[in-house]
Amino acid sequence: MRESKGRECAPPAGSKQKLKHCPARRVLYLEPMQIWAGLGNPGPKYTMNRHNVGFMATDVIANMHGFGPVQKKFSGWVQEGRIGPEKIVLLKPATFMNESGRSIGEALRFYKLEPDALTVFHDELDIAPYKVKLKQGGGHAGHNGLRSIAQHVGPDYRRIRLGIGHPGHKDRVAGYVLSDFARAEADALDDMLRGISDGAPHLVEGDAGRFQNAVALRLNPPRSSTTKPKSDAPKVEKPTEPESDDRSTLQKLVDRFR
């Protein structure tokens, strides 16, 4: 709880906000706050499914931005932290995908927030793999998690659409989204997730262009004009002493659920 006097108790401008007590004046002021929900299914068998990429995104944000410990709340798992001036509540519903809206609606009501304070990270069949697009409001396009959110919260929230590509025929969709990312996809997936985390401060500010640019820079880093072409000769690795953990963010995520 932050003490404040006079004008310092005034709510910050241009931000999603939550009422808090201001002891100096015995009034309430508004704290900037957002809920970021990742969609997925609970349990180790689903951890690396394409359908769980929303869970992966929130896990990587929590890890790279130093969020607090996991708590069980709102029929899900919650981690709290700050990105810039805003308090962010990361939520992973444990209700299974089809009931995601029940958990998210509970969290919004608890914090007395409107749907415009909500951002949802979810898999998107109609976007090429590892591409990321933002959308404000809209329908559910057959996505069961979004359908549930619409039922409990309404459509007026921000979506971060994480491309997983389409299997080519609608009869293959269910099996495809519940299949794991292939080992060959690990590097690109890791880059996408790190890019989302890099762009999180811009997401807080509502700057869609800079957020998407951060993702693009991870996936396609600029090449220096002085960069020498890679040699085809095999590398000779010198033996070294064990150093700090050099696992990728994605590998750390996988190892957590083993």
Residue pairs with C-beta under 8 A, 6 or more apart in sequence:
1 20
1 21
1 23
2 20
3 22
3 23
3 24
4 22
4 24
4 25
4 29
5 24
5 25
6 25
8 24
9 22
9 24
9 25
9 27
9 29
10 29
11 17
11 29
11 30
12 30
12 32
12 85
15 32
15 85
15 86
16 32
16 33
16 34
16 86
16 113
16 116
16 117
17 30
17 31
17 32
17 33
18 30
18 31
18 32
18 33
18 87
18 111
18 112
18 113
19 28
19 29
19 30
19 31
19 112
20 28
20 29
20 30
20 31
21 27
21 28
21 29
22 28
22 29
31 87
32 85
32 86
32 87
33 86
33 87
33 88
33 89
33 111
33 113
33 117
34 86
34 87
34 88
34 89
34 117
34 118
34 119
34 204
35 88
35 89
35 91
35 104
35 107
35 108
35 111
35 113
35 117
35 118
35 119
36 58
36 61
36 88
36 89
36 90
36 91
36 118
36 119
36 120
36 121
37 54
37 58
37 90
37 91
37 92
37 93
37 100
37 103
37 104
37 107
37 118
37 119
37 120
37 121
38 54
38 55
38 56
38 57
38 58
38 59
38 90
38 91
38 92
38 120
38 121
38 122
39 51
39 54
39 55
39 93
39 97
39 100
39 120
39 121
39 122
39 123
39 145
39 146
40 46
40 49
40 51
40 52
40 53
40 54
40 55
40 56
40 92
40 97
41 49
41 51
41 52
41 96
41 97
42 92
42 94
42 95
42 96
44 257
46 52
46 178
47 55
47 253
47 254
47 257
48 180
48 181
48 254
49 177
49 178
49 179
49 180
49 181
50 123
50 164
50 176
50 177
50 178
50 179
50 180
50 181
51 97
51 123
51 177
51 178
52 123
53 121
53 122
53 123
53 162
53 164
53 189
54 120
54 121
54 122
54 123
54 145
54 162
55 92
56 189
56 193
56 250
56 253
57 121
57 160
57 162
57 193
57 196
58 79
58 90
58 91
58 92
58 121
59 92
59 253
59 256
60 193
60 194
60 196
60 197
60 249
60 250
60 253
61 67
61 90
61 196
61 197
61 200
62 79
62 81
62 90
63 197
63 249
63 252
63 253
64 194
64 197
64 249
65 81
65 83
65 197
65 200
66 81
67 79
67 80
67 81
67 88
67 90
68 79
68 80
68 81
69 79
70 77
70 78
70 79
71 77
71 78
71 79
71 80
72 78
72 94
73 107
74 91
74 93
74 103
74 104
74 106
74 107
74 110
75 93
75 94
75 95
75 102
75 103
75 106
76 91
76 92
76 93
76 94
76 95
76 103
76 107
77 91
77 92
77 94
78 89
78 90
78 91
78 92
78 107
79 89
79 90
80 87
80 88
80 89
80 90
81 87
81 88
81 90
82 88
83 200
83 201
83 204
84 201
84 204
84 205
85 204
86 204
88 204
89 107
89 111
91 103
91 104
91 107
93 99
93 100
93 102
93 103
93 104
94 103
95 102
95 103
97 144
97 145
97 148
98 144
98 145
98 147
98 148
99 148
100 145
100 148
100 149
101 145
101 147
101 148
101 149
101 150
101 151
101 152
101 153
102 148
102 152
104 118
104 120
104 149
104 152
104 153
105 149
105 152
105 153
108 114
108 115
108 117
108 118
108 153
111 117
115 153
115 154
115 155
115 156
115 157
116 156
116 157
116 158
118 153
118 157
118 158
119 157
119 158
119 159
119 160
119 203
120 145
120 146
120 149
120 157
120 158
120 159
120 160
121 160
121 162
121 196
122 143
122 145
122 146
122 159
122 160
122 161
122 162
123 143
123 162
123 164
123 177
124 133
124 143
124 161
124 162
124 163
124 164
125 164
125 165
125 166
125 173
125 177
126 141
126 166
127 133
127 161
127 162
127 163
127 164
127 165
128 163
128 165
129 163
129 164
129 165
129 185
129 188
130 163
130 188
130 189
130 191
130 192
130 219
131 163
132 160
132 161
132 162
132 163
132 192
132 195
132 196
132 212
132 215
133 160
133 161
133 163
133 212
134 158
134 159
134 160
134 161
134 208
134 211
134 212
135 158
135 159
135 161
136 156
136 157
136 158
136 159
137 155
137 156
137 157
138 155
138 159
139 146
139 150
139 155
140 146
140 147
140 149
140 150
146 159
149 157
160 196
160 203
162 192
162 196
164 177
166 173
166 176
167 173
167 175
167 176
181 189
186 248
186 250
186 251
187 248
188 219
189 250
190 248
190 249
190 250
190 251
191 218
191 219
192 215
192 218
192 219
193 249
193 250
194 218
194 249
195 214
195 215
195 216
195 217
195 218
195 219
196 214
196 215
197 249
198 214
198 215
198 217
198 218
199 210
199 211
199 212
199 213
199 214
199 215
200 211
202 208
202 210
202 211
202 214
203 211
245 252
247 255
